[in-house]
Amino acid sequence: MKKNSNKLIGSAGSALLFALFAGTVTFAEECNEATMDAFAYEDCLAAKGITTGTGAAVASESSTEQTTSKPFSYSPFGRDAYLTSSFGENRGTRYHLGIDYSTQMEEGWVVYAPEDGVISEVKTSPFGYGKVLFFKGASGKTWVFAHQSSFSPAVDEIVYKKMYDSKKNDISISPKISFKKGDTLSFAGSTGIGNPHLHLEVRTADNKALSPCGEGALCLDTIAPQIVAAAALYKNDVAFTSTEALDKKCVVTPIKNNFQNDAPVHVAFKIVDYSREPKENPMSIRRLELFRYDEKIYSKVQDTIPMSKQLRIRDELLWAEEADTAGDWHFINAKLPPQSEYRLEVEDYAGNITTKKFSLHSHCKGNSDFPKQHFQTTPLITYLSRPALDLVRCDSNYTFSAVGKDGQTLSSNLCKVFGHKLTFLGKIAETFPAADKIVYGRGNDEKTIYMTTLRPGAASANWTVKDEDFEISQKVSGMAVKTNDGTPVLAFTRNITDSLNFFEFHPKGLQFSGKWEVCIDAQTAKAPLYWLGETSRNWFIFSKQTGGKKRCANTNELRDIASIDNQEVPTLGFPYWDNAIIGGVHQPALKIPLQFKYNGVESGNSITVKAGKKWIAAEYDSEPREIILEGERLPDEGESITIQIEDEAKHKASYTIPVPGM
């Protein structure tokens, strides 16, 4: 049975949309309360300076205004769409270089050209940007559209020809097709990573990413940034301030009797921005400025990110293993004297501004604790990009001892020395300079945390631990140290769980312009090394690692590492018929789930589909792990296709399945 039901989606655009792109529709005509939702209507009025008496939502002590560098002139869809991610957002090891628009969990929204230009490149992949289009505009800037379901019919035709000519699923082409402003470029989707949405970037010829909001892209955001917590840092000490105390214009300093001690402190603020209610998908901020009285003492405005500076994220955003993951800890690289009044200004990419006034005090009325852990079974955690010990567990009858290199116990009761609170390992190293182990446990169950103290300002480290049953060595180059003027410490411990035993390395979020190389002896690491995704909680095999008397791998950030002996190859689930979008047209597609525990596929080219000797293009959707085959390319019902798979551990499998009926 041949598959022939086609449904056209996304025509070239309505007369209204073409009028909009042609400049014949005024902004006043756009703001239609009857057709827009409340958020879009208020934003539209605010963009033209019209007040309604209600205004956008504003955080405490804040004001709202539109301050982006260019007025709105481009909506990728020719319609309202809210941001789900913003420029400069924290993406773990890098900054987010664009903005994400919600497509309301729908695929196929038409994406229009922002200006006259030419498609310079198109790529396909099951990961990262998925199907991505690079559009070189007449302005000289390149607009990047990622996660597309398909391209325009003319482009899709070239893409499929390249795939079948090369017999590759992942390809890159340079079609050099010209488009006018308002022409249909592509159709939004969910290829690569994530639910249906559009990722939009603007790049310059000298390899810099620009905020699309500052380049005239629609950036709807009705909620001002929220400042939810503060942390004051002095060498190896920290004091935290909750939202309740911040609202009283107070920040706690770790320095006691600060009226007699003028030692300045560093401060980090936890800040979150949402685009609208309900509050989902926390985003980044555009501007962070701190004033001492009326003098500006710190300023960060993020409208441009050089591609080469993506790894500088940890100079400004401090990593934290916390239960409340909304927002980021922004480090302010300025020393704050205690006897002053300060004003913090935070602006999002829609121009909404929150202002917070504060001063430093030994105690703040209404201050309360807040969660600082997530997915953590050991008391060794990372907070504010420093390794820390969770001495709150002292309340649960845990004991903690500091032990020196010679095995001598330096302190048998760290709970008494430091109190039942989160304590940086740098503080323990400062108090007990000879400490290289912390032994902890409850009852007779004792475990060990291994630590080494680095010299202040160290940019590299070389550390080997030999214990009774293992040997682990680490080499680090290019450490960033701007955010830590205390005692720098590296640490690791074993984490024993029901499903897997592994090593935790800390501090998480300590990135390197060089690399981190870790080697584990072959007796301890009998199988290949895997690293743990901190947000996905999935294990991923190191694509490059050495074997022999020891196993070694390297990356640019400390990770949790396990040795996993996985011989299971990916298997296939039950195939079923659904739709896929090709050239903007819904077409029947056969979807086949791909099932695996640890080892997925490295690329779309790791999957080969044939009907006899005939090669068939296969799209792999990494979320929700499905192989997608265009129905028109398949043999008739009951005839067989063969699917060959090579996983990331180089295991190979082949499956023959009959084409099911529709």
C-alpha distance (Angstrom), angle and dihedral (degrees) to the residues before:
residue distance angle dihedral
M1 . . .
K2 3.80 . .
K3 3.77 120.9 .
N4 3.80 112.1 -126.7
S5 3.82 111.2 148.8
N6 3.81 107.6 120.5
K7 3.78 127.6 177.6
L8 3.81 121.4 -170.4
I9 3.80 114.7 -135.5
G10 3.77 128.8 -172.8
S11 3.79 108.5 15.7
A12 3.78 119.1 -153.3
G13 3.83 87.1 -75.3
S14 3.77 138.9 -83.0
A15 3.78 123.1 -76.4
L16 3.79 88.1 -103.4
L17 3.80 92.5 55.6
F18 3.78 93.4 48.0
A19 3.77 89.4 47.9
L20 3.77 89.2 51.4
F21 3.80 93.2 51.9
A22 3.78 90.9 44.1
G23 3.79 89.8 53.9
T24 3.82 96.1 -117.7
V25 3.82 95.9 117.9
T26 3.81 116.9 76.1
F27 3.78 124.7 -139.0
A28 3.79 89.8 -115.8
E29 3.80 89.4 60.7
E30 3.81 89.6 51.0
C31 3.82 96.2 58.9
N32 3.79 99.2 79.9
E33 3.80 113.5 162.2
A34 3.80 91.4 -166.4
T35 3.82 95.3 57.3
M36 3.82 101.9 29.9
D37 3.77 127.1 73.6
A38 3.81 115.8 -115.8
F39 3.79 95.5 -98.6
A40 3.79 94.4 49.5
Y41 3.80 92.4 46.3
E42 3.83 93.4 51.4
D43 3.79 92.1 46.6
C44 3.79 91.3 48.8
L45 3.80 91.4 52.8
A46 3.81 92.2 44.7
A47 3.80 90.3 53.3
K48 3.81 88.8 60.3
G49 3.80 94.5 42.7
I50 3.81 94.4 -108.1
T51 3.82 114.7 143.1
T52 3.80 123.6 -152.7
G53 3.78 99.5 -172.4
T54 3.80 92.9 -107.7
G55 3.80 104.8 64.3
A56 3.78 129.2 178.9
A57 3.78 121.0 -46.5
V58 3.79 112.3 -84.6
A59 3.79 131.2 -165.3
S60 3.80 121.5 -125.1
E61 3.81 115.7 -63.0
S62 3.79 90.8 5.7
S63 3.76 140.5 124.8
T64 3.79 129.5 -155.0
E65 3.78 128.4 -137.0
Q66 3.80 138.7 148.0
T67 3.81 109.3 -108.9
T68 3.79 105.2 154.1
S69 3.79 112.9 136.4
K70 3.82 97.0 -115.6
P71 3.83 132.1 33.7
F72 3.78 117.9 -111.3
S73 3.79 111.0 -83.6
Y74 3.82 106.2 145.7
S75 3.77 135.5 56.4
P76 3.83 111.9 176.3
F77 3.80 89.7 -143.5
G78 3.79 99.1 34.7
R79 3.81 86.4 -119.3
D80 3.79 140.2 73.4
A81 3.79 117.2 -67.0
Y82 3.77 127.6 166.9
L83 3.76 127.0 -133.1
T84 3.79 118.7 -108.5
S85 3.81 94.1 175.8
S86 3.77 131.9 20.0
F87 3.78 138.5 -149.9
G88 3.80 115.7 -77.4
E89 3.80 93.3 19.7
N90 3.79 119.3 160.9
R91 3.82 109.3 -99.1
G92 3.78 98.2 171.9
T93 3.78 103.7 -102.2
R94 3.79 97.3 18.6
Y95 3.77 147.1 26.6
H96 3.81 120.3 -95.5
L97 3.79 103.0 -111.0
G98 3.78 98.1 -158.5
I99 3.79 144.6 18.7
D100 3.80 129.6 -90.0
Y101 3.79 123.8 -138.9
S102 3.78 122.9 -157.4
T103 3.79 114.9 -124.6
Q104 3.81 90.9 -169.7
M105 3.83 91.4 -105.1
E106 3.81 90.1 -60.7
E107 3.79 128.7 125.6
G108 3.77 124.9 -147.6
W109 3.80 102.9 47.2
V110 3.80 107.1 156.7
V111 3.82 114.0 -111.2
Y112 3.81 114.5 -151.4
A113 3.80 129.3 -153.6
P114 3.84 112.5 -99.7
E115 3.81 94.1 -147.8
D116 3.78 140.4 -14.6
G117 3.78 110.6 -61.2
V118 3.77 149.9 109.5
I119 3.80 135.2 -88.7
S120 3.79 103.2 -111.2
E121 3.81 98.4 -179.0
V122 3.80 143.2 0.1
K123 3.81 125.1 -165.4
T124 3.79 134.9 -177.2
S125 3.82 126.4 -154.5
P126 3.82 137.8 146.2
F127 3.80 90.0 -130.9
G128 3.80 139.1 50.2
Y129 3.80 110.3 4.1
G130 3.81 93.7 2.9
K131 3.79 108.7 -162.0
V132 3.79 102.3 6.6
L133 3.80 132.7 -178.9
F134 3.82 125.7 -158.8
F135 3.82 112.4 -155.4
K136 3.83 117.8 -167.2
G137 3.80 106.9 -153.0
A138 3.79 128.5 -153.3
S139 3.82 86.4 -110.2
G140 3.80 89.0 67.9
K141 3.81 92.8 -112.1
T142 3.79 122.7 118.9
W143 3.81 118.2 -133.3
V144 3.81 115.5 -153.7
F145 3.82 120.9 -154.5
A146 3.81 113.4 -170.8
H147 3.83 137.6 -174.6
Q148 3.81 93.4 30.0
S149 3.80 120.2 171.2
S150 3.80 89.7 -147.6
F151 3.77 143.2 -23.1
S152 3.79 129.3 -118.0
P153 3.83 113.5 -64.5
A154 3.82 93.8 -102.0
V155 3.80 92.3 50.6
D156 3.80 94.7 43.3
E157 3.80 89.1 53.5
I158 3.83 90.1 56.6
V159 3.81 91.6 44.4
Y160 3.79 93.7 53.5
K161 3.79 92.1 45.1
K162 3.81 89.9 54.2
M163 3.80 91.3 48.1
Y164 3.80 94.0 51.3
D165 3.80 94.3 41.4
S166 3.83 92.0 51.4
K167 3.82 96.6 30.5
K168 3.81 87.8 -132.8
N169 3.81 126.3 130.0
D170 3.80 93.9 -159.3
I171 3.79 110.6 57.5
S172 3.80 142.2 157.6
I173 3.80 124.3 -148.3
S174 3.80 138.3 172.2
P175 3.83 104.5 -144.3
K176 3.86 95.9 172.7
I177 3.81 91.0 -153.5
S178 3.81 115.4 162.9
F179 3.80 123.1 -131.8
K180 3.77 133.3 -175.3
K181 3.79 123.9 -134.3
G182 3.80 108.0 -78.8
D183 3.83 96.0 23.0
T184 3.80 117.9 132.3
L185 3.82 108.7 -97.3
S186 3.78 102.6 171.6
F187 3.80 146.3 -38.1
A188 3.81 123.8 -96.5
G189 3.78 119.4 -117.5
S190 3.79 145.6 141.0
T191 3.81 105.5 -89.6
G192 3.77 114.6 142.2
I193 3.78 113.7 13.8
G194 3.79 126.9 -7.4
N195 3.78 144.4 16.3
P196 3.83 120.8 -53.6
H197 3.81 108.9 -55.8
L198 3.79 142.4 119.2
H199 3.79 122.3 -106.6
L200 3.81 111.6 -158.6
E201 3.81 127.0 -170.4
V202 3.79 135.0 176.3
R203 3.81 117.0 -152.8
T204 3.78 132.6 -174.9
A205 3.80 127.8 -137.8
D206 3.82 90.4 -106.8
N207 3.83 92.4 59.3
K208 3.77 101.8 -98.0
A209 3.79 127.6 135.5
L210 3.81 116.9 -133.1
S211 3.77 127.2 -159.1
P212 3.83 105.6 -101.4
C213 3.82 87.3 -148.2
G214 3.80 88.4 62.7
E215 3.81 90.4 48.6
G216 3.79 95.1 58.8
A217 3.81 100.8 -89.1
L218 3.80 117.1 146.0
C219 3.83 108.8 -97.7
L220 3.80 110.0 178.3
D221 3.80 111.7 -169.4
T222 3.81 122.3 149.6
I223 3.82 99.9 176.1
A224 3.79 123.1 79.5
P225 3.83 118.2 -134.9
Q226 3.80 117.1 -84.2
I227 3.82 123.5 -137.8
V228 3.80 102.3 -149.9
A229 3.81 105.9 170.5
A230 3.79 145.1 -1.6
A231 3.80 135.3 -146.7
A232 3.81 122.6 -161.7
L233 3.82 114.0 -157.2
Y234 3.78 127.8 -160.8
K235 3.81 113.7 173.3
N236 3.83 103.5 -64.6
D237 3.80 97.2 -9.8
V238 3.78 129.9 87.6
A239 3.78 135.7 -174.8
F240 3.80 123.2 -165.9
T241 3.79 128.7 -146.6
S242 3.80 123.5 -159.2
T243 3.79 128.2 -143.9
E244 3.81 91.1 -101.3
A245 3.81 92.9 57.9
L246 3.82 92.8 42.2
D247 3.79 88.9 56.2
K248 3.80 86.3 60.1
K249 3.85 89.7 56.4
C250 3.79 92.6 -109.4
V251 3.83 132.6 128.2
V252 3.80 120.0 -174.1
T253 3.80 116.7 -127.6
P254 3.82 122.4 -154.8
I255 3.80 89.5 -136.8
K256 3.78 110.4 92.4
N257 3.81 122.2 -147.3
N258 3.79 87.7 21.2
F259 3.80 91.9 172.4
Q260 3.79 86.5 70.1
N261 3.78 96.0 39.5
D262 3.79 119.9 57.9
A263 3.81 94.3 -171.1
P264 3.81 108.2 141.5
V265 3.81 122.9 -130.3
H266 3.78 136.3 -153.0
V267 3.79 118.2 -122.0
A268 3.80 132.4 -154.5
F269 3.79 123.0 -168.7
K270 3.76 127.0 -154.9
I271 3.80 106.6 -136.0
V272 3.80 131.7 179.5
D273 3.80 131.7 -177.0
Y274 3.79 127.7 -165.6
S275 3.80 127.9 -172.7
R276 3.82 99.3 -142.1
E277 3.81 146.8 -29.5
P278 2.96 129.0 -33.4
K279 3.78 89.1 50.4
E280 3.80 104.3 -124.1
N281 3.81 134.6 144.2
P282 3.82 103.1 26.8
M283 3.80 111.8 -137.5
S284 3.78 140.2 -162.0
I285 3.79 131.7 -95.9
R286 3.78 130.9 -116.8
R287 3.80 102.6 -147.8
L288 3.81 134.9 26.3
E289 3.80 118.8 179.1
L290 3.80 132.0 168.2
F291 3.81 125.3 -158.3
R292 3.79 128.1 -165.0
Y293 3.78 100.6 -152.0
D294 3.84 98.5 -45.6
E295 3.81 97.0 -27.7
K296 3.81 116.9 102.5
I297 3.83 106.7 -133.1
Y298 3.82 100.4 169.0
S299 3.78 134.2 24.4
K300 3.78 134.1 174.6
V301 3.81 120.3 173.0
Q302 3.78 114.1 176.4
D303 3.80 111.1 -161.1
T304 3.82 95.0 122.9
I305 3.80 131.9 42.1
P306 3.82 119.2 -176.7
M307 3.80 109.2 -138.7
S308 3.80 89.0 -126.8
K309 3.82 91.8 57.9
Q310 3.81 99.3 56.9
L311 3.79 91.3 107.2
R312 3.80 91.4 57.9
I313 3.78 87.9 80.9
R314 3.80 92.0 103.1
D315 3.79 91.7 57.6
E316 3.80 86.1 70.2
L317 3.82 109.8 18.2
L318 3.81 115.4 58.9
W319 3.79 118.1 -145.5
A320 3.80 117.8 -125.1
E321 3.81 133.3 -179.7
E322 3.76 95.8 -144.1
A323 3.77 137.9 153.2
D324 3.80 92.7 -134.1
T325 3.79 100.7 58.9
A326 3.81 97.7 174.5
G327 3.77 111.8 119.5
D328 3.80 135.2 1.9
W329 3.77 135.1 -93.4
H330 3.81 105.4 -116.3
F331 3.80 113.3 -158.1
I332 3.80 115.5 -144.1
N333 3.78 108.3 -148.6
A334 3.81 95.8 -149.2
K335 3.80 129.8 94.3
L336 3.78 114.2 -120.8
P337 3.83 120.6 -150.0
P338 3.83 111.7 -143.3
Q339 3.82 99.2 -128.3
S340 3.80 97.0 69.1
E341 3.77 143.6 86.7
Y342 3.80 117.6 -122.2
R343 3.79 136.9 -163.6
L344 3.79 122.1 -158.4
E345 3.81 119.7 -160.1
V346 3.80 120.9 -165.0
E347 3.82 123.6 -176.9
D348 3.79 129.6 -174.2
Y349 3.81 126.9 -149.3
A350 3.80 93.2 -92.1
G351 3.81 91.4 56.9
N352 3.83 97.8 -104.5
I353 3.81 109.6 147.4
T354 3.80 131.8 -156.8
T355 3.80 120.0 -166.7
K356 3.78 123.1 -163.2
K357 3.80 124.5 -174.5
F358 3.80 120.0 -160.0
S359 3.76 147.8 151.6
L360 3.81 131.7 -154.1
H361 3.81 121.0 -101.1
S362 3.80 138.2 167.6
H363 3.79 89.4 -122.7
C364 3.80 134.2 17.1
K365 3.77 125.0 -153.5
G366 3.79 112.8 -118.8
N367 3.82 94.1 16.3
S368 3.80 113.8 153.4
D369 3.78 137.7 178.7
F370 3.80 123.0 -105.3
P371 3.85 133.8 -162.5
K372 3.78 116.4 -78.9
Q373 3.81 103.7 177.9
H374 3.79 140.3 69.5
F375 3.84 130.1 178.0
Q376 3.79 88.7 -6.1
T377 3.81 122.9 145.3
T378 3.81 98.7 163.4
P379 3.83 124.0 62.3
L380 3.82 90.8 -122.6
I381 3.80 108.3 96.4
T382 3.79 139.3 153.5
Y383 3.77 119.7 -117.6
L384 3.80 125.9 171.9
S385 3.82 87.9 -2.8
R386 3.82 92.1 -61.4
P387 3.81 128.6 106.6
A388 3.79 110.2 -108.9
L389 3.80 139.4 -176.8
D390 3.79 119.0 -129.4
L391 3.80 98.5 -135.7
V392 3.80 89.2 167.7
R393 3.81 82.3 89.7
C394 3.78 87.3 73.2
D395 3.82 84.0 81.6
S396 3.84 87.2 62.7
N397 3.83 95.0 54.2
Y398 3.80 95.8 -94.9
T399 3.81 116.5 149.1
F400 3.81 125.9 -150.3
S401 3.81 127.6 -164.5
A402 3.82 131.8 -177.1
V403 3.81 114.5 -136.4
G404 3.82 129.2 -169.5
K405 3.81 131.1 -139.5
D406 3.80 92.0 -92.5
G407 3.80 91.8 53.7
Q408 3.79 92.9 -104.5
T409 3.80 115.7 145.8
L410 3.80 107.4 -121.2
S411 3.78 94.9 -178.2
S412 3.78 127.6 3.4
N413 3.82 94.5 -168.0
L414 3.79 116.2 43.6
C415 3.81 88.0 163.2
K416 3.79 89.0 67.6
V417 3.81 94.5 42.8
F418 3.82 97.8 49.4
G419 3.79 105.0 17.9
H420 3.78 129.8 -122.0
K421 3.79 96.6 -58.2
L422 3.80 143.8 96.2
T423 3.81 106.4 -70.1
F424 3.81 127.9 -173.0
L425 3.80 114.6 -123.5
G426 3.80 85.1 -131.2
K427 3.81 87.6 67.1
I428 3.80 90.9 51.7
A429 3.81 90.5 47.6
E430 3.81 90.1 49.0
T431 3.82 91.1 51.9
F432 3.83 95.9 40.2
P433 3.84 106.8 27.2
A434 3.81 92.7 178.9
A435 3.82 94.2 55.8
D436 3.80 116.2 119.8
K437 3.81 99.7 156.1
I438 3.76 138.7 40.9
V439 3.78 115.1 -158.1
Y440 3.77 114.3 -159.1
G441 3.76 139.0 168.0
R442 3.77 149.4 117.8
G443 3.79 119.1 -100.6
N444 3.80 112.3 -27.6
D445 3.82 94.3 -23.2
E446 3.81 104.6 102.0
K447 3.80 128.4 174.0
T448 3.79 134.4 178.6
I449 3.79 135.9 -124.2
Y450 3.82 113.3 -160.7
M451 3.80 118.1 -150.0
T452 3.79 140.1 174.8
T453 3.78 128.7 -166.5
L454 3.79 118.4 -134.4
R455 3.76 126.9 -154.7
P456 3.83 113.5 -97.1
G457 3.78 111.9 -87.9
A458 3.81 92.4 15.1
A459 3.82 112.8 163.7
S460 3.80 94.6 -173.6
A461 3.79 140.1 35.5
N462 3.80 138.4 -168.9
W463 3.80 113.2 -167.6
T464 3.82 132.0 167.1
V465 3.80 126.2 -176.3
K466 3.80 120.8 -164.9
D467 3.77 114.1 -173.1
E468 3.78 132.1 166.7
D469 3.79 95.8 -79.9
F470 3.82 107.9 17.0
E471 3.79 146.9 32.7
I472 3.80 123.0 -149.3
S473 3.78 126.6 178.2
Q474 3.80 129.0 -172.6
K475 3.79 132.5 -167.6
V476 3.78 120.4 -170.1
S477 3.78 129.1 -174.6
G478 3.80 131.3 179.3
M479 3.80 100.7 22.0
A480 3.81 117.3 -179.2
V481 3.81 110.1 -133.0
K482 3.81 104.2 170.2
T483 3.79 94.4 108.9
N484 3.82 97.4 49.8
D485 3.79 122.6 64.9
G486 3.79 90.9 160.0
T487 3.79 129.1 81.8
P488 3.83 109.3 -53.2
V489 3.81 113.8 -135.6
L490 3.80 135.4 -180.0
A491 3.81 118.9 -156.7
F492 3.78 143.3 170.6
T493 3.79 139.3 179.5
R494 3.79 140.5 -179.8
N495 3.78 117.7 -97.8
I496 3.79 113.5 -156.5
T497 3.81 114.9 -164.3
D498 3.79 135.4 167.4
S499 3.80 93.2 -102.5
L500 3.81 104.9 30.7
N501 3.79 143.8 6.6
F502 3.79 116.5 -139.2
F503 3.80 145.3 154.2
E504 3.81 123.2 -103.1
F505 3.81 115.5 -149.3
H506 3.81 121.3 -161.7
P507 2.97 150.9 -118.0
K508 3.78 94.1 39.7
G509 3.76 113.6 -154.8
L510 3.80 92.3 35.7
Q511 3.77 98.3 133.7
F512 3.75 128.8 -168.6
S513 3.76 134.9 -147.3
G514 3.80 82.2 -152.1
K515 3.81 119.9 35.0
W516 3.77 146.9 -87.4
E517 3.80 114.9 -123.6
V518 3.79 118.0 -169.5
C519 3.81 125.0 -174.1
I520 3.81 125.5 -170.1
D521 3.79 123.3 -170.3
A522 3.81 115.2 -102.4
Q523 3.81 93.8 -118.0
T524 3.81 90.5 58.6
A525 3.81 94.8 37.2
K526 3.80 101.9 41.5
A527 3.80 92.1 156.4
P528 3.83 134.6 42.5
L529 3.81 120.1 -64.2
Y530 3.80 121.9 -106.9
W531 3.81 130.9 -172.7
L532 3.80 127.5 -143.1
G533 3.80 121.9 -121.3
E534 3.81 105.0 -132.2
T535 3.81 95.4 -147.0
S536 3.81 102.2 28.4
R537 3.83 93.2 41.6
N538 3.80 86.8 -145.2
W539 3.80 124.5 132.2
F540 3.82 119.4 -122.4
I541 3.78 126.8 -168.1
F542 3.81 118.0 -122.3
S543 3.80 103.8 -110.2
K544 3.80 90.6 -147.7
Q545 3.78 121.7 38.0
T546 3.77 138.5 138.6
G547 3.80 130.1 -128.8
G548 3.78 138.1 -164.8
K549 3.82 124.2 86.6
K550 3.79 86.9 -3.2
R551 3.78 138.1 12.5
C552 3.81 117.7 -124.0
A553 3.79 134.1 -174.1
N554 3.78 134.5 167.1
T555 3.80 140.0 -155.4
N556 3.81 137.9 152.2
E557 3.81 98.1 -98.4
L558 3.80 137.2 44.0
R559 3.79 111.7 -98.1
D560 3.79 140.4 -179.3
I561 3.81 106.4 -101.8
A562 3.79 133.2 -158.8
S563 3.78 134.7 178.9
I564 3.79 105.9 -131.7
D565 3.79 127.1 -173.5
N566 3.78 100.2 -156.9
Q567 3.81 117.1 166.0
E568 3.81 95.6 163.1
V569 3.80 112.8 116.2
P570 3.81 121.1 -150.8
T571 3.79 113.6 -86.2
L572 3.79 132.5 -157.6
G573 3.77 128.1 -113.9
F574 3.79 127.0 -149.5
P575 3.84 113.5 -56.8
Y576 3.79 118.3 -127.4
W577 3.79 138.5 177.9
D578 3.79 121.1 -108.1
N579 3.82 137.5 138.7
A580 3.80 131.6 -80.2
I581 3.80 128.0 -173.9
I582 3.80 117.2 -119.0
G583 3.79 120.0 171.8
G584 3.78 88.7 -11.5
V585 3.79 92.9 -56.5
H586 3.81 126.7 115.1
Q587 3.78 106.6 -124.3
P588 3.81 131.6 175.9
A589 3.80 112.0 -94.4
L590 3.78 134.1 -178.1
K591 3.80 111.6 -129.5
I592 3.79 121.6 -161.7
P593 3.83 120.8 -173.1
L594 3.81 115.8 -129.3
Q595 3.80 112.6 -147.5
F596 3.82 127.2 -163.3
K597 3.81 140.0 142.1
Y598 3.80 104.9 -147.4
N599 3.78 113.9 -11.2
G600 3.77 117.1 63.1
V601 3.79 125.4 169.4
E602 3.78 123.7 -71.6
S603 3.81 95.8 -139.7
G604 3.78 142.8 -16.8
N605 3.80 87.4 -89.4
S606 3.81 88.6 66.6
I607 3.82 86.7 75.5
T608 3.82 121.5 70.0
V609 3.80 122.1 -175.2
K610 3.80 123.5 -170.7
A611 3.79 138.4 173.4
G612 3.77 100.1 -153.9
K613 3.81 102.6 -49.4
K614 3.79 93.3 -24.4
W615 3.83 113.6 109.8
I616 3.84 115.3 -137.8
A617 3.80 124.9 -161.4
A618 3.79 113.3 -116.4
E619 3.78 126.9 -163.3
Y620 3.79 114.6 -155.7
D621 3.80 115.2 -152.7
S622 3.82 105.9 -156.9
E623 3.80 89.6 -162.4
P624 3.05 110.5 71.5
R625 3.84 89.7 9.1
E626 3.78 100.6 -116.6
I627 3.80 135.1 147.2
I628 3.81 109.3 -135.7
L629 3.82 121.0 -157.5
E630 3.81 124.6 -172.6
G631 3.79 106.9 -116.7
E632 3.81 95.9 -139.8
R633 3.81 90.2 59.5
L634 3.82 95.5 54.6
P635 3.80 128.3 90.3
D636 3.79 120.6 -108.6
E637 3.77 124.6 -72.0
G638 3.81 113.2 -68.3
E639 3.80 94.6 22.1
S640 3.80 116.8 114.1
I641 3.78 135.9 -114.5
T642 3.80 126.9 -167.0
I643 3.80 121.8 -136.9
Q644 3.81 118.7 -163.7
I645 3.80 119.4 -168.0
E646 3.80 133.2 -172.2
D647 3.81 114.4 -169.2
E648 3.80 128.0 -152.0
A649 3.81 91.5 -93.1
K650 3.84 88.2 56.6
H651 3.82 93.6 -109.2
K652 3.80 111.6 148.4
A653 3.78 130.3 -150.3
S654 3.80 135.6 174.5
Y655 3.79 127.4 -158.3
T656 3.80 131.5 -174.9
I657 3.79 116.3 -156.3
P658 3.80 132.5 173.5
V659 3.81 118.4 -121.4
P660 3.82 105.2 -106.7
G661 3.76 124.8 -136.7
M662 3.78 118.9 -97.2
